[in-house]
Amino acid sequence: MNRLIELHDSTLGGLEWVGSEIVVRLRPAYVHQSEERPGMDPGTGWVQAVDLIIRSATLESLPTRLPTILADGAFSIDGARWENQIPIPLDVRQASIEFSAVTEASETLLVRGEGLSVLLRGDPRFVEQLP
């Protein structure tokens, strides 16, 4: 089964500094699951708590209110870019990372770093069948 996080249907629950890492907490993240290409082909939609752990992080901008619903976003590893989605599972060491998101209130989150781990927390909860 193939999965990805769709940023535009996820909620930014908070951020936490842990040493030089930033933990971006999606509470919940919207996860599209498909036998083929998630985000494009039929499958199912789920919500689940997800932590994005960005190593050697720099916080460039932060929304004024949390939690907040995300309207859009992007993610890149060494310049390879995914619009509005993050593939899972994912664990990248020693690579240039950029995570950006735009809230429904048009505020931005921008974090850069040198590696990323995506951790799924708890059990996913079914939301919908996707055509």
Backbone as CSV, one residue per row, in Angstrom:
resi,resn,N_x,N_y,N_z,CA_x,CA_y,CA_z,C_x,C_y,C_z
1,MET,0.849,-1.174,0.000,0.000,0.000,0.000,0.894,1.236,0.000
2,ASN,0.563,2.207,-0.831,1.319,3.449,-0.952,0.567,4.558,-0.233
3,ARG,1.325,5.436,0.466,0.689,6.502,1.243,1.447,7.812,1.105
4,LEU,0.703,8.909,1.300,1.313,10.232,1.384,0.446,11.132,2.240
5,ILE,1.079,12.150,2.792,0.382,13.178,3.557,-0.043,14.265,2.584
6,GLU,-1.327,14.617,2.611,-1.814,15.751,1.839,-1.855,16.950,2.779
7,LEU,-1.023,17.941,2.507,-0.896,19.082,3.413,-2.163,19.923,3.478
8,HIS,-2.873,20.108,2.354,-4.023,21.024,2.339,-5.200,20.555,3.183
9,ASP,-5.219,19.333,3.618,-6.298,18.863,4.485,-5.799,18.516,5.881
10,SER,-4.599,18.973,6.204,-3.987,18.671,7.503,-4.053,19.891,8.417
11,THR,-3.836,19.656,9.713,-3.830,20.728,10.703,-2.457,20.820,11.347
12,LEU,-1.895,22.033,11.354,-0.639,22.284,12.059,-0.982,22.489,13.522
13,GLY,-0.654,21.486,14.333,-1.011,21.518,15.748,-0.026,22.264,16.610
14,GLY,1.244,22.317,16.201,2.257,23.000,16.979,3.652,22.666,16.506
15,LEU,4.618,23.346,17.109,6.030,23.102,16.838,6.759,23.011,18.159
16,GLU,7.815,22.227,18.190,8.605,22.084,19.401,10.080,21.971,19.023
17,TRP,10.911,22.753,19.707,12.358,22.633,19.548,12.847,21.510,20.452
18,VAL,13.641,20.604,19.903,14.302,19.548,20.667,15.769,19.600,20.252
19,GLY,16.580,20.304,21.044,17.972,20.534,20.644,18.003,21.365,19.377
20,SER,18.674,20.848,18.349,18.757,21.562,17.066,17.669,21.121,16.090
21,GLU,16.743,20.295,16.547,15.666,19.805,15.694,14.367,20.565,15.983
22,ILE,13.558,20.706,14.948,12.190,21.203,15.118,11.253,20.039,14.827
23,VAL,10.318,19.829,15.740,9.275,18.834,15.530,8.015,19.586,15.110
24,VAL,7.593,19.362,13.872,6.367,19.950,13.351,5.266,18.923,13.594
25,ARG,4.283,19.290,14.392,3.228,18.355,14.766,1.982,18.608,13.916
26,LEU,1.648,17.623,13.094,0.411,17.670,12.320,-0.622,16.898,13.116
27,ARG,-1.654,17.598,13.565,-2.650,17.014,14.474,-4.053,17.358,14.043
28,PRO,-4.656,16.638,13.123,-4.096,15.473,12.457,-3.558,15.817,11.072
29,ALA,-2.852,14.858,10.498,-2.476,14.908,9.083,-3.514,14.116,8.305
30,TYR,-3.774,14.550,7.082,-4.657,13.795,6.193,-3.763,12.885,5.349
31,VAL,-4.015,11.585,5.393,-3.188,10.599,4.697,-4.025,9.925,3.615
32,HIS,-3.537,10.002,2.368,-4.190,9.303,1.259,-3.435,7.998,1.037
33,GLN,-4.197,6.915,0.955,-3.635,5.577,0.789,-4.207,4.974,-0.486
34,SER,-3.336,4.359,-1.314,-3.786,3.787,-2.574,-2.912,2.602,-2.950
35,GLU,-3.503,1.655,-3.681,-2.732,0.533,-4.227,-1.794,1.035,-5.328
36,GLU,-2.146,2.161,-5.944,-1.361,2.690,-7.052,-0.637,3.966,-6.622
37,ARG,-1.069,5.127,-7.137,-0.414,6.405,-6.841,-1.288,7.234,-5.921
38,PRO,-0.941,7.313,-4.623,-1.760,8.118,-3.714,-1.759,9.575,-4.163
39,GLY,-2.903,10.229,-3.954,-3.047,11.611,-4.385,-3.542,11.729,-5.811
40,MET,-3.479,10.610,-6.566,-3.905,10.634,-7.965,-4.917,9.528,-8.284
41,ASP,-4.700,8.357,-7.744,-5.534,7.202,-8.054,-6.502,6.912,-6.914
42,PRO,-7.547,6.113,-7.190,-8.515,5.773,-6.143,-7.846,5.146,-4.923
43,GLY,-8.462,5.391,-3.784,-7.939,4.838,-2.540,-8.809,5.251,-1.379
44,THR,-8.188,5.441,-0.232,-8.912,5.825,0.971,-8.221,7.003,1.646
45,GLY,-9.008,7.782,2.382,-8.487,8.908,3.154,-8.555,8.591,4.635
46,TRP,-7.508,8.948,5.347,-7.370,8.678,6.777,-6.847,9.928,7.463
47,VAL,-7.055,10.045,8.767,-6.373,11.061,9.561,-5.538,10.352,10.617
48,GLN,-4.381,10.946,10.904,-3.459,10.363,11.878,-2.527,11.457,12.376
49,ALA,-2.124,11.350,13.627,-1.123,12.270,14.175,0.231,11.939,13.541
50,VAL,0.937,12.986,13.102,2.230,12.817,12.447,3.197,13.862,12.983
51,ASP,4.444,13.445,13.220,5.522,14.366,13.571,6.523,14.419,12.429
52,LEU,6.831,15.636,11.972,7.915,15.860,11.017,9.100,16.358,11.827
53,ILE,10.159,15.586,11.901,11.330,15.967,12.687,12.396,16.452,11.714
54,ILE,12.667,17.750,11.761,13.623,18.370,10.846,14.911,18.650,11.611
55,ARG,16.011,18.034,11.156,17.302,18.133,11.842,18.066,19.399,11.437
56,SER,18.897,19.887,12.347,19.690,21.113,12.117,18.792,22.200,11.538
57,ALA,17.686,22.423,12.201,16.601,23.242,11.666,16.812,24.738,11.872
58,THR,16.262,25.487,10.927,16.150,26.937,11.006,14.697,27.291,10.737
59,LEU,14.087,28.012,11.659,12.701,28.446,11.508,12.702,29.829,10.880
60,GLU,12.173,29.929,9.646,12.170,31.194,8.906,10.904,32.009,9.159
61,SER,9.756,31.343,9.248,8.504,32.045,9.535,7.540,31.086,10.217
62,LEU,6.624,31.665,11.000,5.708,30.880,11.822,4.354,31.576,11.870
63,PRO,3.245,30.829,11.702,1.925,31.443,11.852,1.729,31.993,13.266
64,THR,0.881,32.992,13.407,0.677,33.621,14.715,-0.203,32.792,15.634
65,ARG,-1.083,31.931,15.048,-1.985,31.117,15.877,-1.849,29.638,15.541
66,LEU,-1.752,28.842,16.596,-1.724,27.387,16.456,-2.699,26.808,17.456
67,PRO,-3.440,25.775,17.143,-3.416,25.055,15.868,-4.076,25.859,14.755
68,THR,-3.757,25.475,13.511,-4.321,26.132,12.349,-4.420,25.138,11.199
69,ILE,-5.443,25.287,10.398,-5.646,24.402,9.254,-4.769,24.862,8.097
70,LEU,-4.142,23.901,7.422,-3.283,24.215,6.289,-4.085,24.246,4.999
71,ALA,-3.792,25.233,4.156,-4.450,25.373,2.862,-3.572,24.860,1.730
72,ASP,-2.250,24.850,1.953,-1.312,24.469,0.900,0.052,24.243,1.532
73,GLY,0.961,23.722,0.753,2.315,23.533,1.252,3.190,22.856,0.224
74,ALA,4.462,22.745,0.564,5.431,22.090,-0.310,6.560,21.534,0.552
75,PHE,7.248,20.575,-0.024,8.326,19.891,0.675,9.405,19.569,-0.344
76,SER,10.682,19.798,0.017,11.753,19.457,-0.920,12.929,18.802,-0.201
77,ILE,13.577,17.908,-0.942,14.811,17.238,-0.505,15.848,17.496,-1.585
78,ASP,16.919,18.200,-1.229,17.984,18.524,-2.192,17.418,19.038,-3.517
79,GLY,16.393,19.882,-3.436,15.824,20.510,-4.621,14.700,19.739,-5.287
80,ALA,14.549,18.436,-5.022,13.412,17.675,-5.554,12.186,18.084,-4.741
81,ARG,11.133,18.523,-5.423,10.008,19.168,-4.741,8.704,18.391,-4.915
82,TRP,7.934,18.317,-3.824,6.598,17.740,-3.813,5.629,18.847,-3.422
83,GLU,4.680,19.129,-4.298,3.674,20.148,-4.020,2.527,19.534,-3.231
84,ASN,2.235,20.104,-2.086,1.100,19.756,-1.255,1.122,18.320,-0.729
85,GLN,2.274,17.658,-0.754,2.317,16.287,-0.266,3.694,15.917,0.258
86,ILE,3.674,14.942,1.168,4.907,14.372,1.711,4.755,12.860,1.644
87,PRO,5.660,12.177,0.930,5.565,10.717,0.861,5.884,10.093,2.223
88,ILE,5.200,8.980,2.535,5.499,8.250,3.767,5.538,6.760,3.453
89,PRO,6.407,6.015,4.141,7.334,6.464,5.180,8.480,7.269,4.575
90,LEU,9.176,8.036,5.433,10.276,8.860,4.953,11.273,9.096,6.079
91,ASP,12.547,8.845,5.795,13.642,9.129,6.725,14.848,9.503,5.881
92,VAL,15.217,10.775,5.893,16.287,11.301,5.051,17.381,11.861,5.942
93,ARG,18.590,11.394,5.752,19.738,11.873,6.533,20.626,12.735,5.652
94,GLN,21.167,13.783,6.205,22.155,14.634,5.545,21.749,15.047,4.135
95,ALA,20.608,15.686,4.050,20.119,16.253,2.801,19.489,17.598,3.120
96,SER,19.525,18.497,2.159,18.918,19.807,2.337,17.396,19.670,2.273
97,ILE,16.730,20.103,3.349,15.282,19.972,3.486,14.654,21.354,3.566
98,GLU,13.506,21.511,2.900,12.701,22.713,3.070,11.241,22.287,3.172
99,PHE,10.579,22.759,4.217,9.150,22.508,4.413,8.462,23.849,4.534
100,SER,7.472,24.073,3.679,6.709,25.312,3.750,5.228,24.974,3.737
101,ALA,4.460,25.803,4.407,3.016,25.617,4.453,2.351,26.983,4.542
102,VAL,1.139,27.050,3.991,0.316,28.255,4.056,-0.974,27.877,4.771
103,THR,-1.343,28.670,5.756,-2.559,28.396,6.520,-3.781,28.953,5.795
104,GLU,-4.960,28.574,6.275,-6.198,29.133,5.715,-6.286,30.636,5.924
105,ALA,-5.546,31.166,6.894,-5.502,32.609,7.149,-4.382,33.287,6.352
106,SER,-3.773,32.556,5.408,-2.706,33.053,4.519,-1.407,33.385,5.247
107,GLU,-1.189,32.771,6.410,0.097,32.917,7.101,1.011,31.771,6.664
108,THR,2.314,31.966,6.815,3.248,30.955,6.326,4.091,30.350,7.439
109,LEU,4.446,29.100,7.202,5.436,28.385,7.999,6.541,28.010,7.030
110,LEU,7.783,28.292,7.395,8.915,27.901,6.572,10.020,27.403,7.487
111,VAL,10.415,26.131,7.282,11.479,25.506,8.062,12.475,24.904,7.088
112,ARG,13.755,25.159,7.335,14.831,24.540,6.551,15.690,23.708,7.489
113,GLY,16.305,22.662,6.934,17.148,21.821,7.761,18.025,20.905,6.945
114,GLU,18.629,19.946,7.643,19.600,19.038,7.012,19.226,17.578,7.191
115,GLY,17.966,17.272,7.225,17.484,15.894,7.335,16.084,15.909,7.899
116,LEU,15.360,14.805,7.677,13.969,14.757,8.103,13.549,13.320,8.368
117,SER,12.780,13.142,9.432,12.099,11.885,9.699,10.622,12.174,9.850
118,VAL,9.789,11.312,9.266,8.345,11.414,9.408,7.904,10.264,10.303
119,LEU,7.334,10.598,11.461,6.884,9.590,12.421,5.373,9.606,12.530
120,LEU,4.752,8.454,12.303,3.311,8.305,12.464,3.027,7.966,13.913
121,ARG,2.072,8.657,14.512,1.743,8.477,15.929,0.336,7.914,16.079
122,GLY,0.179,6.934,16.936,-1.147,6.375,17.189,-1.692,5.628,15.993
123,ASP,-2.971,5.332,16.052,-3.641,4.587,14.991,-4.339,5.534,14.038
124,PRO,-4.311,5.222,12.739,-5.055,6.044,11.788,-6.551,5.832,11.955
125,ARG,-7.325,6.856,11.565,-8.787,6.776,11.619,-9.334,7.005,10.214
126,PHE,-10.158,6.055,9.749,-10.741,6.132,8.403,-11.643,7.355,8.280
127,VAL,-11.531,8.048,7.118,-12.372,9.208,6.847,-13.286,8.969,5.644
128,GLU,-12.689,8.492,4.515,-13.494,8.403,3.304,-12.866,7.498,2.261
129,GLN,-13.734,7.026,1.369,-13.318,6.309,0.160,-13.095,7.364,-0.909
130,LEU,-11.979,7.291,-1.639,-11.663,8.301,-2.659,-11.803,7.698,-4.053
131,PRO,-12.552,8.358,-4.925,-12.777,7.816,-6.278,-11.529,7.903,-7.143
